[in-house]
Amino acid sequence: MLHFLAALPLLMQPALAPQQPLAESVQPSPWQTLATLPSTWIRDISFSSAHVGYAVGESGQVFKTEDGAKSWTPVLNAYYPFYFTGVHALNESDVVITGFTASPTDQRALIRWSHDGGQTWSDTLTINPTYNPTSRIHFWDSNTGVAMSFAEPNYAFRTTTGGLALTDWSRAEVDPNGGWFGAQFSALPNGHMRISGITFCESLDYAATFNCRPSIDAGSDFATFFLDDERGWVGGGWISVPMMGYIHRTLDGGKTWSDRVLEGPWMIREILFVNKHDGWAAGGAGNVGGVYVSHDGGENWAVELNTQVGLTSCATAEYHLYCAGFDDNGTSHFYARDYDKIRDGKFDP
């Protein structure tokens, strides 16, 4: 399996001395362990409601849940050489996935659509005929969307006309001086987008053009989330022993960045904040991973869930937070918690 998707960028990081464990958050844990799927390697999840969601993974796998991630049904099995790495449920009917093929004779970036909630799928749209795999995909509305590549050279595959036909898509190199990008990028409703990896890049025009600078951390970054045009976070880490994860934050739209506000035992793959106070960071690899929580805007963090599973993706829907990942045995695991009781920017006890 193509597990270098997780390992390659992070093995390039320098090693630091082991950090002290973070404090565990208040028990009992608000998280539920929901489903396990053997022989799956889930890379991304997206929900159109608290009950209906989709998960995509390696070996051309797409799953759907209709009970809030308690159970999952296969809705597409494309098999090798297809690898699906990104999914976006635009609404109850329209779902778009992205990924790539990875055989020696078939290497291309691709898009597929469903317009009936996953019952049927379009033919493959090859948005790049040479090997430059995509990671995640996002649509701001029914017309405007972007799929980002994670390998060098880094491309933005963009549409402003719906993305249903191959002619709807254009390709632009994001940073000629950059390398790979991490999977999670930030896309605000106003079209402002940020993504990080070897470099940190920003677009203010729905991914039409980008301005780039060196990575926020001295090594490189992997996860990017902006709550608005002022508050943002990047995270990263490495899987070499000892595994390490970190987070930086900005309060002025990326003009300045903090030192590391988190140094913990799991590399960071995903960051999500639901308001200016409350957020989570998830990650890990193989049989090591979990979720950190912050209630003060990311200044301080605690371990909220130790999954012993490397988490690859998280999503929110209707006051529910979902996270998924897979272990060294090729079994994917799904977890969820509610966050509907917020008082004065923090959670009720």
BALOBA-1460 file (C-alpha; in Angstrom, 3 decimals):
// residues 349
<rec num="1" residu="m" x="0.000" y="0.000" z="0.000"/>
<rec num="2" residu="l" x="1.020" y="3.545" z="-0.662"/>
<rec num="3" residu="h" x="1.576" y="4.488" z="2.957"/>
<rec num="4" residu="f" x="4.422" y="6.839" z="2.018"/>
<rec num="5" residu="l" x="1.567" y="9.353" z="1.630"/>
<rec num="6" residu="a" x="1.751" y="9.691" z="5.389"/>
<rec num="7" residu="a" x="5.406" y="9.002" z="5.976"/>
<rec num="8" residu="l" x="7.427" y="10.708" z="3.272"/>
<rec num="9" residu="p" x="7.044" y="14.374" z="4.236"/>
<rec num="10" residu="l" x="7.400" y="13.691" z="7.930"/>
<rec num="11" residu="l" x="10.477" y="11.511" z="7.780"/>
<rec num="12" residu="m" x="12.327" y="14.529" z="6.420"/>
<rec num="13" residu="q" x="12.009" y="16.378" z="9.715"/>
<rec num="14" residu="p" x="14.882" y="16.746" z="12.198"/>
<rec num="15" residu="a" x="14.673" y="14.840" z="15.456"/>
<rec num="16" residu="l" x="14.260" y="16.627" z="18.781"/>
<rec num="17" residu="a" x="14.524" y="15.468" z="22.358"/>
<rec num="18" residu="p" x="11.378" y="13.727" z="23.688"/>
<rec num="19" residu="q" x="8.791" y="16.142" z="25.110"/>
<rec num="20" residu="q" x="6.937" y="15.779" z="28.379"/>
<rec num="21" residu="p" x="3.453" y="14.262" z="27.924"/>
<rec num="22" residu="l" x="0.598" y="16.752" z="27.785"/>
<rec num="23" residu="a" x="-1.992" y="16.754" z="30.530"/>
<rec num="24" residu="e" x="-5.024" y="14.564" z="29.975"/>
<rec num="25" residu="s" x="-8.309" y="16.465" z="29.694"/>
<rec num="26" residu="v" x="-11.271" y="16.024" z="32.028"/>
<rec num="27" residu="q" x="-12.712" y="12.513" z="32.203"/>
<rec num="28" residu="p" x="-14.930" y="10.778" z="31.299"/>
<rec num="29" residu="s" x="-13.967" y="11.201" z="27.676"/>
<rec num="30" residu="p" x="-16.582" y="12.934" z="25.514"/>
<rec num="31" residu="w" x="-15.514" y="10.759" z="22.569"/>
<rec num="32" residu="q" x="-17.256" y="7.655" z="21.276"/>
<rec num="33" residu="t" x="-15.570" y="4.881" z="19.326"/>
<rec num="34" residu="l" x="-17.988" y="4.172" z="16.506"/>
<rec num="35" residu="a" x="-16.976" y="1.873" z="13.647"/>
<rec num="36" residu="t" x="-14.036" y="-0.176" z="12.442"/>
<rec num="37" residu="l" x="-13.485" y="-1.203" z="8.824"/>
<rec num="38" residu="p" x="-10.879" y="-3.931" z="8.167"/>
<rec num="39" residu="s" x="-8.677" y="-3.797" z="5.074"/>
<rec num="40" residu="t" x="-9.243" y="-0.068" z="4.583"/>
<rec num="41" residu="w" x="-6.967" y="2.955" z="4.694"/>
<rec num="42" residu="i" x="-9.242" y="5.972" z="5.080"/>
<rec num="43" residu="r" x="-7.674" y="9.250" z="3.931"/>
<rec num="44" residu="d" x="-10.514" y="11.782" z="4.108"/>
<rec num="45" residu="i" x="-14.082" y="12.194" z="5.381"/>
<rec num="46" residu="s" x="-16.868" y="14.689" z="4.649"/>
<rec num="47" residu="f" x="-20.395" y="15.020" z="6.046"/>
<rec num="48" residu="s" x="-23.470" y="16.666" z="4.506"/>
<rec num="49" residu="s" x="-25.326" y="16.341" z="7.835"/>
<rec num="50" residu="a" x="-24.793" y="14.853" z="11.263"/>
<rec num="51" residu="h" x="-26.024" y="11.513" z="9.919"/>
<rec num="52" residu="v" x="-24.860" y="11.346" z="6.290"/>
<rec num="53" residu="g" x="-21.186" y="11.274" z="5.395"/>
<rec num="54" residu="y" x="-18.570" y="9.799" z="3.083"/>
<rec num="55" residu="a" x="-15.112" y="8.319" z="3.565"/>
<rec num="56" residu="v" x="-12.500" y="7.671" z="0.881"/>
<rec num="57" residu="g" x="-9.328" y="5.655" z="0.962"/>
<rec num="58" residu="e" x="-6.649" y="3.703" z="-0.781"/>
<rec num="59" residu="s" x="-7.447" y="0.863" z="-3.206"/>
<rec num="60" residu="g" x="-10.237" y="2.961" z="-4.737"/>
<rec num="61" residu="q" x="-12.575" y="2.717" z="-1.738"/>
<rec num="62" residu="v" x="-15.564" y="4.999" z="-1.060"/>
<rec num="63" residu="f" x="-17.955" y="4.426" z="1.850"/>
<rec num="64" residu="k" x="-21.172" y="6.112" z="2.979"/>
<rec num="65" residu="t" x="-22.784" y="6.361" z="6.406"/>
<rec num="66" residu="e" x="-26.384" y="7.284" z="7.138"/>
<rec num="67" residu="d" x="-26.288" y="6.849" z="10.909"/>
<rec num="68" residu="g" x="-23.592" y="9.272" z="12.008"/>
<rec num="69" residu="a" x="-20.545" y="7.042" z="11.324"/>
<rec num="70" residu="k" x="-21.810" y="4.070" z="13.326"/>
<rec num="71" residu="s" x="-21.854" y="1.911" z="10.189"/>
<rec num="72" residu="w" x="-20.474" y="2.316" z="6.675"/>
<rec num="73" residu="t" x="-21.553" y="0.869" z="3.331"/>
<rec num="74" residu="p" x="-19.287" y="0.622" z="0.262"/>
<rec num="75" residu="v" x="-20.624" y="2.789" z="-2.561"/>
<rec num="76" residu="l" x="-17.627" y="2.553" z="-4.903"/>
<rec num="77" residu="n" x="-14.837" y="-0.002" z="-5.243"/>
<rec num="78" residu="a" x="-12.472" y="1.070" z="-8.008"/>
<rec num="79" residu="y" x="-9.615" y="-1.137" z="-6.704"/>
<rec num="80" residu="y" x="-5.922" y="-0.807" z="-7.560"/>
<rec num="81" residu="p" x="-4.388" y="1.325" z="-9.081"/>
<rec num="82" residu="f" x="-6.900" y="3.902" z="-7.795"/>
<rec num="83" residu="y" x="-6.211" y="5.803" z="-4.587"/>
<rec num="84" residu="f" x="-8.842" y="8.232" z="-3.325"/>
<rec num="85" residu="t" x="-7.488" y="10.911" z="-1.014"/>
<rec num="86" residu="g" x="-10.138" y="13.661" z="-0.893"/>
<rec num="87" residu="v" x="-13.930" y="13.954" z="-0.669"/>
<rec num="88" residu="h" x="-16.369" y="16.857" z="-0.394"/>
<rec num="89" residu="a" x="-20.106" y="16.360" z="0.124"/>
<rec num="90" residu="l" x="-21.526" y="19.576" z="-1.318"/>
<rec num="91" residu="n" x="-25.063" y="18.625" z="-0.254"/>
<rec num="92" residu="e" x="-27.206" y="15.505" z="0.211"/>
<rec num="93" residu="s" x="-26.947" y="14.561" z="-3.473"/>
<rec num="94" residu="d" x="-23.698" y="15.952" z="-4.892"/>
<rec num="95" residu="v" x="-20.406" y="14.384" z="-3.814"/>
<rec num="96" residu="v" x="-17.016" y="14.845" z="-5.453"/>
<rec num="97" residu="i" x="-13.895" y="12.766" z="-4.834"/>
<rec num="98" residu="t" x="-10.315" y="13.164" z="-5.955"/>
<rec num="99" residu="g" x="-7.231" y="10.984" z="-6.011"/>
<rec num="100" residu="f" x="-4.835" y="9.368" z="-8.444"/>
<rec num="101" residu="t" x="-3.700" y="6.162" z="-10.098"/>
<rec num="102" residu="a" x="-0.332" y="4.777" z="-9.162"/>
<rec num="103" residu="s" x="0.621" y="1.879" z="-11.395"/>
<rec num="104" residu="p" x="3.897" y="2.061" z="-13.371"/>
<rec num="105" residu="t" x="1.936" y="2.474" z="-16.619"/>
<rec num="106" residu="d" x="-0.989" y="4.551" z="-15.338"/>
<rec num="107" residu="q" x="-0.170" y="7.632" z="-13.280"/>
<rec num="108" residu="r" x="-2.661" y="10.521" z="-13.304"/>
<rec num="109" residu="a" x="-4.680" y="12.834" z="-11.057"/>
<rec num="110" residu="l" x="-8.439" y="12.380" z="-11.240"/>
<rec num="111" residu="i" x="-11.939" y="13.532" z="-10.230"/>
<rec num="112" residu="r" x="-15.212" y="11.575" z="-9.954"/>
<rec num="113" residu="w" x="-18.737" y="12.767" z="-9.160"/>
<rec num="114" residu="s" x="-21.961" y="11.363" z="-7.759"/>
<rec num="115" residu="h" x="-25.206" y="13.311" z="-8.061"/>
<rec num="116" residu="d" x="-27.480" y="10.824" z="-6.325"/>
<rec num="117" residu="g" x="-25.887" y="10.442" z="-2.923"/>
<rec num="118" residu="g" x="-23.315" y="7.863" z="-3.971"/>
<rec num="119" residu="q" x="-25.603" y="5.426" z="-5.768"/>
<rec num="120" residu="t" x="-23.898" y="5.980" z="-9.136"/>
<rec num="121" residu="w" x="-20.624" y="7.641" z="-10.121"/>
<rec num="122" residu="s" x="-19.348" y="9.466" z="-13.167"/>
<rec num="123" residu="d" x="-16.545" y="8.263" z="-15.353"/>
<rec num="124" residu="t" x="-13.069" y="9.323" z="-14.314"/>
<rec num="125" residu="l" x="-12.019" y="12.865" z="-15.234"/>
<rec num="126" residu="t" x="-8.249" y="12.880" z="-15.677"/>
<rec num="127" residu="i" x="-7.386" y="16.423" z="-14.596"/>
<rec num="128" residu="n" x="-3.655" y="15.785" z="-14.958"/>
<rec num="129" residu="p" x="-2.339" y="13.092" z="-17.324"/>
<rec num="130" residu="t" x="1.086" y="12.878" z="-15.686"/>
<rec num="131" residu="y" x="1.845" y="11.770" z="-12.167"/>
<rec num="132" residu="n" x="1.028" y="14.578" z="-9.770"/>
<rec num="133" residu="p" x="-1.344" y="13.135" z="-7.161"/>
<rec num="134" residu="t" x="-4.076" y="15.224" z="-5.576"/>
<rec num="135" residu="s" x="-4.785" y="15.238" z="-1.848"/>
<rec num="136" residu="r" x="-7.973" y="17.133" z="-0.885"/>
<rec num="137" residu="i" x="-10.794" y="18.869" z="-2.760"/>
<rec num="138" residu="h" x="-13.082" y="21.758" z="-1.824"/>
<rec num="139" residu="f" x="-15.996" y="23.547" z="-3.479"/>
<rec num="140" residu="w" x="-17.021" y="27.021" z="-2.332"/>
<rec num="141" residu="d" x="-20.271" y="26.774" z="-4.298"/>
<rec num="142" residu="s" x="-21.704" y="24.713" z="-7.151"/>
<rec num="143" residu="n" x="-19.333" y="26.349" z="-9.650"/>
<rec num="144" residu="t" x="-16.047" y="27.139" z="-7.926"/>
<rec num="145" residu="g" x="-13.744" y="24.458" z="-6.567"/>
<rec num="146" residu="v" x="-10.135" y="23.380" z="-6.227"/>
<rec num="147" residu="a" x="-8.185" y="20.149" z="-5.820"/>
<rec num="148" residu="m" x="-4.636" y="20.483" z="-4.507"/>
<rec num="149" residu="s" x="-1.702" y="18.249" z="-5.299"/>
<rec num="150" residu="f" x="0.707" y="17.192" z="-2.578"/>
<rec num="151" residu="a" x="3.770" y="16.252" z="-4.649"/>
<rec num="152" residu="e" x="6.356" y="18.365" z="-6.422"/>
<rec num="153" residu="p" x="5.633" y="20.375" z="-8.521"/>
<rec num="154" residu="n" x="2.637" y="21.500" z="-6.482"/>
<rec num="155" residu="y" x="-0.447" y="22.310" z="-8.567"/>
<rec num="156" residu="a" x="-3.884" y="23.780" z="-7.985"/>
<rec num="157" residu="f" x="-6.520" y="22.155" z="-10.197"/>
<rec num="158" residu="r" x="-9.312" y="24.723" z="-10.372"/>
<rec num="159" residu="t" x="-12.801" y="25.113" z="-11.816"/>
<rec num="160" residu="t" x="-15.223" y="28.047" z="-11.965"/>
<rec num="161" residu="t" x="-17.794" y="26.289" z="-14.135"/>
<rec num="162" residu="g" x="-18.872" y="23.343" z="-12.008"/>
<rec num="163" residu="g" x="-16.114" y="20.815" z="-12.662"/>
<rec num="164" residu="l" x="-18.407" y="18.241" z="-14.274"/>
<rec num="165" residu="a" x="-16.460" y="18.055" z="-17.535"/>
<rec num="166" residu="l" x="-12.741" y="17.818" z="-18.175"/>
<rec num="167" residu="t" x="-12.828" y="21.153" z="-20.013"/>
<rec num="168" residu="d" x="-14.040" y="22.804" z="-16.788"/>
<rec num="169" residu="w" x="-10.674" y="22.279" z="-15.111"/>
<rec num="170" residu="s" x="-7.458" y="24.269" z="-15.399"/>
<rec num="171" residu="r" x="-4.065" y="23.671" z="-13.802"/>
<rec num="172" residu="a" x="-1.664" y="26.163" z="-12.288"/>
<rec num="173" residu="e" x="1.639" y="25.667" z="-10.513"/>
<rec num="174" residu="v" x="1.365" y="27.115" z="-7.010"/>
<rec num="175" residu="d" x="4.992" y="27.652" z="-6.029"/>
<rec num="176" residu="p" x="7.866" y="26.943" z="-8.451"/>
<rec num="177" residu="n" x="10.254" y="27.011" z="-5.482"/>
<rec num="178" residu="g" x="8.139" y="24.731" z="-3.300"/>
<rec num="179" residu="g" x="7.863" y="21.007" z="-2.863"/>
<rec num="180" residu="w" x="5.129" y="18.856" z="-1.346"/>
<rec num="181" residu="f" x="2.109" y="20.138" z="0.569"/>
<rec num="182" residu="g" x="0.326" y="18.593" z="3.525"/>
<rec num="183" residu="a" x="-3.173" y="17.241" z="2.993"/>
<rec num="184" residu="q" x="-5.293" y="19.715" z="4.998"/>
<rec num="185" residu="f" x="-5.699" y="23.189" z="3.515"/>
<rec num="186" residu="s" x="-7.913" y="26.049" z="4.689"/>
<rec num="187" residu="a" x="-10.625" y="27.509" z="2.418"/>
<rec num="188" residu="l" x="-12.723" y="30.345" z="3.865"/>
<rec num="189" residu="p" x="-16.137" y="31.286" z="2.415"/>
<rec num="190" residu="n" x="-14.684" y="34.539" z="1.030"/>
<rec num="191" residu="g" x="-12.309" y="32.619" z="-1.252"/>
<rec num="192" residu="h" x="-9.211" y="33.101" z="0.904"/>
<rec num="193" residu="m" x="-7.157" y="29.927" z="1.010"/>
<rec num="194" residu="r" x="-3.988" y="28.811" z="2.808"/>
<rec num="195" residu="i" x="-1.907" y="25.656" z="2.458"/>
<rec num="196" residu="s" x="1.423" y="24.612" z="3.950"/>
<rec num="197" residu="g" x="4.237" y="22.139" z="3.492"/>
<rec num="198" residu="i" x="7.762" y="22.932" z="2.365"/>
<rec num="199" residu="t" x="6.377" y="26.448" z="1.876"/>
<rec num="200" residu="f" x="3.338" y="28.336" z="3.198"/>
<rec num="201" residu="c" x="1.106" y="29.692" z="0.419"/>
<rec num="202" residu="e" x="-1.906" y="32.005" z="0.432"/>
<rec num="203" residu="s" x="-4.544" y="32.765" z="-2.192"/>
<rec num="204" residu="l" x="-7.065" y="35.594" z="-1.892"/>
<rec num="205" residu="d" x="-8.925" y="34.850" z="-5.140"/>
<rec num="206" residu="y" x="-10.386" y="31.330" z="-4.898"/>
<rec num="207" residu="a" x="-7.074" y="29.594" z="-5.724"/>
<rec num="208" residu="a" x="-6.487" y="31.577" z="-8.934"/>
<rec num="209" residu="t" x="-3.113" y="32.948" z="-7.772"/>
<rec num="210" residu="f" x="-0.871" y="32.283" z="-4.777"/>
<rec num="211" residu="n" x="1.782" y="34.106" z="-2.781"/>
<rec num="212" residu="c" x="4.249" y="31.876" z="-0.958"/>
<rec num="213" residu="r" x="6.867" y="32.152" z="1.785"/>
<rec num="214" residu="p" x="9.035" y="29.645" z="3.703"/>
<rec num="215" residu="s" x="7.249" y="27.228" z="6.004"/>
<rec num="216" residu="i" x="6.135" y="28.531" z="9.392"/>
<rec num="217" residu="d" x="8.113" y="25.923" z="11.315"/>
<rec num="218" residu="a" x="11.847" y="25.589" z="10.853"/>
<rec num="219" residu="g" x="11.285" y="22.197" z="9.244"/>
<rec num="220" residu="s" x="7.996" y="22.149" z="7.345"/>
<rec num="221" residu="d" x="4.273" y="22.035" z="8.032"/>
<rec num="222" residu="f" x="1.433" y="19.662" z="7.218"/>
<rec num="223" residu="a" x="-1.986" y="20.862" z="8.472"/>
<rec num="224" residu="t" x="-3.503" y="24.317" z="7.950"/>
<rec num="225" residu="f" x="-6.697" y="25.817" z="9.397"/>
<rec num="226" residu="f" x="-7.942" y="29.406" z="9.502"/>
<rec num="227" residu="l" x="-11.105" y="30.281" z="11.432"/>
<rec num="228" residu="d" x="-11.239" y="33.696" z="9.768"/>
<rec num="229" residu="d" x="-8.781" y="36.099" z="8.143"/>
<rec num="230" residu="e" x="-7.081" y="36.805" z="11.472"/>
<rec num="231" residu="r" x="-6.926" y="33.550" z="13.452"/>
<rec num="232" residu="g" x="-5.053" y="30.618" z="11.967"/>
<rec num="233" residu="w" x="-2.977" y="27.570" z="12.901"/>
<rec num="234" residu="v" x="-0.464" y="25.307" z="11.185"/>
<rec num="235" residu="g" x="0.766" y="21.979" z="12.461"/>
<rec num="236" residu="g" x="3.195" y="19.268" z="11.509"/>
<rec num="237" residu="g" x="5.701" y="16.813" z="12.902"/>
<rec num="238" residu="w" x="7.455" y="13.579" z="12.025"/>
<rec num="239" residu="i" x="7.097" y="9.866" z="12.585"/>
<rec num="240" residu="s" x="10.741" y="9.027" z="13.234"/>
<rec num="241" residu="v" x="11.442" y="7.978" z="16.816"/>
<rec num="242" residu="p" x="10.494" y="9.762" z="18.946"/>
<rec num="243" residu="m" x="7.321" y="10.814" z="17.111"/>
<rec num="244" residu="m" x="6.669" y="14.531" z="17.484"/>
<rec num="245" residu="g" x="3.881" y="16.988" z="16.694"/>
<rec num="246" residu="y" x="3.702" y="20.766" z="16.906"/>
<rec num="247" residu="i" x="1.364" y="23.725" z="16.267"/>
<rec num="248" residu="h" x="1.951" y="27.419" z="15.564"/>
<rec num="249" residu="r" x="-0.776" y="30.079" z="15.569"/>
<rec num="250" residu="t" x="-1.316" y="33.545" z="14.132"/>
<rec num="251" residu="l" x="-3.682" y="36.267" z="15.305"/>
<rec num="252" residu="d" x="-3.007" y="38.732" z="12.483"/>
<rec num="253" residu="g" x="-3.731" y="36.754" z="9.334"/>
<rec num="254" residu="g" x="-0.285" y="35.232" z="9.028"/>
<rec num="255" residu="k" x="1.797" y="38.400" z="9.248"/>
<rec num="256" residu="t" x="3.405" y="37.037" z="12.419"/>
<rec num="257" residu="w" x="3.392" y="33.578" z="13.970"/>
<rec num="258" residu="s" x="3.920" y="32.278" z="17.473"/>
<rec num="259" residu="d" x="6.579" y="29.868" z="18.556"/>
<rec num="260" residu="r" x="5.313" y="26.324" z="18.994"/>
<rec num="261" residu="v" x="2.223" y="26.445" z="21.204"/>
<rec num="262" residu="l" x="2.056" y="22.639" z="21.191"/>
<rec num="263" residu="e" x="4.801" y="20.047" z="21.261"/>
<rec num="264" residu="g" x="3.281" y="16.631" z="21.771"/>
<rec num="265" residu="p" x="3.714" y="12.920" z="21.094"/>
<rec num="266" residu="w" x="1.691" y="12.791" z="17.832"/>
<rec num="267" residu="m" x="2.393" y="14.595" z="14.578"/>
<rec num="268" residu="i" x="-0.440" y="16.883" z="13.510"/>
<rec num="269" residu="r" x="-2.483" y="16.049" z="10.413"/>
<rec num="270" residu="e" x="-5.718" y="17.959" z="11.065"/>
<rec num="271" residu="i" x="-6.707" y="21.145" z="12.942"/>
<rec num="272" residu="l" x="-10.309" y="22.316" z="13.470"/>
<rec num="273" residu="f" x="-11.654" y="25.231" z="15.496"/>
<rec num="274" residu="v" x="-15.394" y="25.831" z="15.925"/>
<rec num="275" residu="n" x="-15.024" y="29.315" z="17.439"/>
<rec num="276" residu="k" x="-12.168" y="31.553" z="18.540"/>
<rec num="277" residu="h" x="-11.689" y="29.536" z="21.741"/>
<rec num="278" residu="d" x="-12.443" y="25.867" z="21.119"/>
<rec num="279" residu="g" x="-10.547" y="23.598" z="18.765"/>
<rec num="280" residu="w" x="-8.899" y="20.235" z="18.209"/>
<rec num="281" residu="a" x="-5.766" y="18.869" z="16.560"/>
<rec num="282" residu="a" x="-5.536" y="15.230" z="15.500"/>
<rec num="283" residu="g" x="-2.848" y="13.012" z="14.081"/>
<rec num="284" residu="g" x="-0.384" y="10.210" z="14.594"/>
<rec num="285" residu="a" x="0.640" y="7.265" z="12.432"/>
<rec num="286" residu="g" x="0.165" y="3.519" z="12.571"/>
<rec num="287" residu="n" x="-0.694" y="2.380" z="16.098"/>
<rec num="288" residu="v" x="0.084" y="5.768" z="17.655"/>
<rec num="289" residu="g" x="-2.225" y="8.775" z="17.598"/>
<rec num="290" residu="g" x="-5.018" y="10.787" z="19.113"/>
<rec num="291" residu="v" x="-6.656" y="14.168" z="19.564"/>
<rec num="292" residu="y" x="-5.538" y="17.300" z="21.426"/>
<rec num="293" residu="v" x="-8.036" y="19.944" z="22.592"/>
<rec num="294" residu="s" x="-7.701" y="23.669" z="23.311"/>
<rec num="295" residu="h" x="-10.218" y="25.994" z="24.978"/>
<rec num="296" residu="d" x="-8.187" y="29.216" z="24.774"/>
<rec num="297" residu="g" x="-7.667" y="29.693" z="21.065"/>
<rec num="298" residu="g" x="-4.780" y="27.295" z="20.774"/>
<rec num="299" residu="e" x="-2.498" y="28.844" z="23.365"/>
<rec num="300" residu="n" x="-2.653" y="25.735" z="25.562"/>
<rec num="301" residu="w" x="-3.475" y="22.136" z="24.655"/>
<rec num="302" residu="a" x="-4.367" y="18.893" z="26.414"/>
<rec num="303" residu="v" x="-4.713" y="15.297" z="25.263"/>
<rec num="304" residu="e" x="-8.434" y="14.581" z="24.944"/>
<rec num="305" residu="l" x="-8.369" y="11.190" z="23.197"/>
<rec num="306" residu="n" x="-5.641" y="8.567" z="22.853"/>
<rec num="307" residu="t" x="-6.786" y="6.371" z="19.967"/>
<rec num="308" residu="q" x="-3.639" y="4.306" z="19.474"/>
<rec num="309" residu="v" x="-4.532" y="4.829" z="15.807"/>
<rec num="310" residu="g" x="-2.968" y="7.311" z="13.410"/>
<rec num="311" residu="l" x="-5.736" y="9.793" z="12.567"/>
<rec num="312" residu="t" x="-5.779" y="11.161" z="9.030"/>
<rec num="313" residu="s" x="-8.905" y="13.311" z="8.759"/>
<rec num="314" residu="c" x="-11.566" y="15.117" z="10.805"/>
<rec num="315" residu="a" x="-14.820" y="16.881" z="9.885"/>
<rec num="316" residu="t" x="-17.656" y="18.744" z="11.579"/>
<rec num="317" residu="a" x="-21.412" y="18.652" z="10.959"/>
<rec num="318" residu="e" x="-24.270" y="19.995" z="13.081"/>
<rec num="319" residu="y" x="-22.305" y="20.236" z="16.344"/>
<rec num="320" residu="h" x="-20.630" y="16.867" z="15.798"/>
<rec num="321" residu="l" x="-16.909" y="16.316" z="15.339"/>
<rec num="322" residu="y" x="-15.773" y="13.183" z="13.509"/>
<rec num="323" residu="c" x="-12.234" y="11.826" z="13.120"/>
<rec num="324" residu="a" x="-10.945" y="8.787" z="11.252"/>
<rec num="325" residu="g" x="-7.682" y="7.003" z="10.589"/>
<rec num="326" residu="f" x="-6.090" y="3.595" z="10.242"/>
<rec num="327" residu="d" x="-3.685" y="1.389" z="12.163"/>
<rec num="328" residu="d" x="-0.715" y="-0.744" z="11.155"/>
<rec num="329" residu="n" x="-3.017" y="-3.711" z="10.470"/>
<rec num="330" residu="g" x="-4.931" y="-1.852" z="7.751"/>
<rec num="331" residu="t" x="-8.070" y="-1.319" z="9.837"/>
<rec num="332" residu="s" x="-9.783" y="2.073" z="9.771"/>
<rec num="333" residu="h" x="-11.386" y="3.482" z="12.923"/>
<rec num="334" residu="f" x="-14.019" y="6.211" z="13.367"/>
<rec num="335" residu="y" x="-14.532" y="8.410" z="16.428"/>
<rec num="336" residu="a" x="-16.986" y="11.203" z="17.262"/>
<rec num="337" residu="r" x="-17.918" y="13.705" z="19.946"/>
<rec num="338" residu="d" x="-20.554" y="16.440" z="20.337"/>
<rec num="339" residu="y" x="-19.821" y="20.097" z="20.977"/>
<rec num="340" residu="d" x="-23.345" y="21.548" z="21.116"/>
<rec num="341" residu="k" x="-23.102" y="22.889" z="24.693"/>
<rec num="342" residu="i" x="-20.930" y="25.988" z="24.512"/>
<rec num="343" residu="r" x="-21.145" y="28.695" z="27.161"/>
<rec num="344" residu="d" x="-18.995" y="31.836" z="27.156"/>
<rec num="345" residu="g" x="-16.832" y="30.314" z="24.475"/>
<rec num="346" residu="k" x="-16.238" y="27.115" z="26.421"/>
<rec num="347" residu="f" x="-17.991" y="23.821" z="26.908"/>
<rec num="348" residu="d" x="-20.475" y="23.117" z="29.667"/>
<rec num="349" residu="p" x="-19.161" y="20.566" z="32.179"/>
